Amino acid sequence: MMSTILALVRRALPRPPEPDSPETARQLAEFTASLSLFHFSTCPYCRRVRRHLKRLNIEVELRDINVSAADRDVLVSGGGRATVPCLRIARPAEGVTWMYESADIVNWLTTEVDRIRRATG
């Protein structure tokens, strides 16, 4: 009985992600170095994006606009509004893009991270 319960629990729990190869890890680090997530801790939409970052097993610079007035000013001057979450994407060839809406951010991150992992995995 106990072994059956343990088997069910193991199946229900998410498996830890497999470690990335050194090349994949290098490319993911390069990719995430160009990203900043403007957020604040109690925002449910921001929480959704932060949870997704953990699921993807990537780290992105977090800028809490309730803690830092300077970060809020950067968000307003660059993105045009103080709405969070907002992902700042800085790419040399394309310049800076400001992406709002948690669903758009989650979808874009998933697509880009999957592309990198498929190409290098």
Secondary structure, DSSP 8 states (H G I E B T S, - for coil): -HHHHHHHHHHHS--------HHHHHHHHHHHTTEEEEE-TT-HHHHHHHHHHHHHT---EEEETTT-HHHHHHHHHHHSS--SSEEEEEETTTEEEEEE-HHHHHHHHHHHHHHHHHHH-
